[in-house]
Amino acid sequence: MDLTQSRYEVEGSVAIVTLNRPDRMNALTATMRNELIEIFRQADNDDTVRVVVVTGAGEAFCAGADLSSGSSSFDSTIQDGREVSISEHRDGGGQIALAIFRCSKPVIGAINGHAVGVGITMTLPMDIRIVAENAKIGFVFTRRGVVPEACSSWFLPRIVGISKATELVYTGRVFRAREEENSGLFNEVLPRNEVLPKAMAISKEIVENTSAVSVALSKALLWHGLSEDDLQSVHLIESRCFYWAGTQRDAREGIQSFLERRTPRFTMKVSVDMPEFYPWWKEPEI
């Protein structure tokens, strides 16, 4: 698709997604939402892409939703010229979050500047978050008379714990990233000019040393394991995945490269080589 509010570039095996409305601090619009959803679909289907890095153009990462329409910005009763009921409405931030969550590739947020509202909630389904230390962060929904979105009521407590999540959401306060350096919200808090290079360094480590299929299965085990009912359920699916992986050529290459003290040359592809029981979870009907 033609991208007007975002950029998509592939360097080596790393896809770099850039929110691209720097004059508006990359505030999210319906157009940007649709572009991001399509970008993650494309990255997921491209075997040459091993890791996706998301960043922002200019000084900000994303200042939240575009509020240029004024006090009715959050009124969703009319969409695309027609009336939409409460049962029909689907939160745009949530659609982005689902697209990121469903992507089988690791997704790294290179949060190069301010991330407020959907600007921070859209990063929660990302696997790793690297942030600029001076970036302003805020889950500001209660200060705008609305509620958390982008599936953040599911992600945030799992990332920082329920008590910290309630503090951040109930107060809606805006804080500098370095203030929550130890909360678990961010993997690394760095000077702004080090954020993207760090994200790329982690990406390179994944690309050069790991099996694409192993990473995709590991991502699914980690995220979907959060919703399993008990340890026995986790044990059963891990056992199935490990049994299957142990019979595949990437496992043989992983062992052989270790014995020969060389970098592995994995050849399996996510598009065609995943096990027949993947995905093992059931997507709810919407």
Secondary structure in CASP SS format (residue, H / E / C, confidence):
PFRMAT SS
TARGET T0000
AUTHOR 0000-0000-0000
METHOD secondary structure of the structure
MODEL  1
M C 1.00
D C 1.00
L C 1.00
T C 1.00
Q C 1.00
S E 1.00
R E 1.00
Y E 1.00
E E 1.00
V E 1.00
E E 1.00
G C 1.00
S C 1.00
V E 1.00
A E 1.00
I E 1.00
V E 1.00
T E 1.00
L E 1.00
N C 1.00
R C 1.00
P H 1.00
D H 1.00
R H 1.00
M C 1.00
N C 1.00
A C 1.00
L E 1.00
T C 1.00
A H 1.00
T H 1.00
M H 1.00
R H 1.00
N H 1.00
E H 1.00
L H 1.00
I H 1.00
E H 1.00
I H 1.00
F H 1.00
R H 1.00
Q H 1.00
A H 1.00
D H 1.00
N H 1.00
D C 1.00
D C 1.00
T C 1.00
V C 1.00
R C 1.00
V E 1.00
V E 1.00
V E 1.00
V E 1.00
T E 1.00
G E 1.00
A C 1.00
G C 1.00
E C 1.00
A C 1.00
F C 1.00
C E 1.00
A C 1.00
G C 1.00
A E 1.00
D C 1.00
L C 1.00
S C 1.00
S C 1.00
G H 1.00
S H 1.00
S H 1.00
S C 1.00
F C 1.00
D C 1.00
S C 1.00
T C 1.00
I E 1.00
Q E 1.00
D C 1.00
G C 1.00
R E 1.00
E E 1.00
V C 1.00
S C 1.00
I C 1.00
S C 1.00
E C 1.00
H C 1.00
R C 1.00
D C 1.00
G H 1.00
G H 1.00
G H 1.00
Q H 1.00
I H 1.00
A H 1.00
L H 1.00
A H 1.00
I H 1.00
F H 1.00
R H 1.00
C C 1.00
S C 1.00
K C 1.00
P C 1.00
V E 1.00
I E 1.00
G E 1.00
A E 1.00
I E 1.00
N C 1.00
G C 1.00
H C 1.00
A E 1.00
V E 1.00
G C 1.00
V H 1.00
G H 1.00
I H 1.00
T H 1.00
M C 1.00
T C 1.00
L C 1.00
P C 1.00
M C 1.00
D C 1.00
I E 1.00
R E 1.00
I E 1.00
V E 1.00
A E 1.00
E C 1.00
N C 1.00
A C 1.00
K E 1.00
I E 1.00
G E 1.00
F C 1.00
V C 1.00
F H 1.00
T H 1.00
R H 1.00
R H 1.00
G C 1.00
V C 1.00
V C 1.00
P C 1.00
E C 1.00
A C 1.00
C C 1.00
S H 1.00
S H 1.00
W H 1.00
F H 1.00
L H 1.00
P H 1.00
R H 1.00
I H 1.00
V H 1.00
G C 1.00
I H 1.00
S H 1.00
K H 1.00
A H 1.00
T H 1.00
E H 1.00
L H 1.00
V H 1.00
Y H 1.00
T H 1.00
G C 1.00
R C 1.00
V E 1.00
F E 1.00
R E 1.00
A H 1.00
R H 1.00
E H 1.00
E H 1.00
E C 1.00
N C 1.00
S C 1.00
G C 1.00
L C 1.00
F C 1.00
N C 1.00
E E 1.00
V E 1.00
L E 1.00
P C 1.00
R H 1.00
N H 1.00
E H 1.00
V H 1.00
L H 1.00
P H 1.00
K H 1.00
A H 1.00
M H 1.00
A H 1.00
I H 1.00
S H 1.00
K H 1.00
E H 1.00
I H 1.00
V H 1.00
E H 1.00
N H 1.00
T C 1.00
S C 1.00
A H 1.00
V H 1.00
S H 1.00
V H 1.00
A H 1.00
L H 1.00
S H 1.00
K H 1.00
A H 1.00
L H 1.00
L H 1.00
W H 1.00
H H 1.00
G H 1.00
L C 1.00
S C 1.00
E C 1.00
D C 1.00
D C 1.00
L H 1.00
Q H 1.00
S H 1.00
V H 1.00
H H 1.00
L H 1.00
I H 1.00
E H 1.00
S H 1.00
R H 1.00
C H 1.00
F H 1.00
Y H 1.00
W H 1.00
A H 1.00
G H 1.00
T C 1.00
Q C 1.00
R H 1.00
D H 1.00
A H 1.00
R H 1.00
E H 1.00
G H 1.00
I H 1.00
Q H 1.00
S H 1.00
F H 1.00
L H 1.00
E C 1.00
R C 1.00
R C 1.00
T C 1.00
P C 1.00
R C 1.00
F C 1.00
T C 1.00
M C 1.00
K C 1.00
V H 1.00
S H 1.00
V H 1.00
D H 1.00
M C 1.00
P C 1.00
E C 1.00
F C 1.00
Y C 1.00
P C 1.00
W C 1.00
W C 1.00
K C 1.00
E C 1.00
P C 1.00
E C 1.00
I C 1.00
END
